[in-house]
Amino acid sequence: MRYDPEKHHRRSIRLSGYDYSQAGAYFVTICTQNRQCLFGEIVDGEMRLNDAGQMVQSVWAELTQHYAGVDIDGFVVMPNHIHGIVILTSVGVGPGACPVKGQPQGVAPTLSLPDVVHRFKSLTTARYRRGVMQRGWPGFCNRLWKRNYYEHVIRGGDELDRIRRYVEDNPRMWEMDRENPAAQKTKGKESWLV
C-alpha cells in the first residue's frame, strides 16, 4: 500500500512549539505494545519484577551514566508500562563533557526528551530480544513498546512531589490502573494532574 498523507498521518501528542531539549523535569509513561504484561506482576500492591523487569529497571538507572545532561528521579516498572521522571539539565561545555565515543572533547550533545525516550526504548528492546533468544523470555509481536509515549512537563516543586507520590503509589493502584488489562477502562485525567 502506498503512503497517502490524507490517510496515513500521525497526530503528535507533544506540545506544539515546545522545546523538549530545554532544561526541566518531565514525567513519562511508556507502555508495552498491546499492553502485554512482560515485566512481572503485582502481588499485594507490590511490584514483583521478573528478569525482564529487572533489566528495564537497570537500563533506566544507566541513562545517567551514558548521557550527560540527563538525570532521573522517581521511577517504577509496572507489568506492562513504566512511569519515570526525566530531568534534563544544562550540559556544560568543557573537557570530558562528551559522553559519546569519537566525538571531539568539549562538545556536549544536547539530548531532548524524545531522544532519551528513544534511547531507552532501543536499549531495552535490544536487551529484551536477547532475553527471548537466550533466556526464554516471552516474545512480543513486532515491537516491545508502543510507538508513542505520554509525557507531561513538570512545572514546579509541588507538582514534582505529587508526581513522585503517584509513581511510588502506582503498584498499589494497579487494580484501577487504566493500563491494567483486567481493570475496567476509566476516562478522564489522572488524579495527580488535578
Order of alpha helices (4+ residues) and beta strands (2+ residues): beta-beta-beta-alpha-beta-beta-alpha-beta-alpha
